[in-house]
Amino acid sequence: MFKSLSLFIITILFSFDNVYSEKLIISIESKYDDGYVMLGVYDKKDNFGKAKVNEKPNADIVLTGTVVKINNKKATAIFDLPFGEYAIAGFQDLDGNGVLSGNFLGIPREPVGFSGNAKVRFGPPKWNDAVFQFKKINQEVLIYLDKI
């Protein structure tokens, strides 16, 4: 009886491993040593790539986000997230206005970067180019920020 109960409890405990949050570490590198980086973590394909230049970031389309200061052209952000599928977008706010500054064509003037080192080509990268599987404790993702 005790053996069956122990096996049942162990089975239940291990079946809920996706309920807990784990640390996702975002390492950020840039060519520029000024300003703050604004990062958004997306968990829905339909929301990714919807941010517009010269507009305040929309908190309704990101799962979570943060702002971190660049020091010596580097920064680190840590998110507590359940394992799953995510994409990350970020920009370096060089002018301190809180938005991704861009020209009249919608091309960013400030450094941008995406998970998977996804590239900007006639618009934001596609979800499939930026998405990654978060499946390891303390998994690290590199975001490299550069001007287009």
Helices and strands as residue ranges (DSSP letters): H 2-15, E 22-30, E 36-42, E 64-69, E 74-81, E 84-93, E 112-114, G 115-117, H 127-130, E 132-134, E 139-145
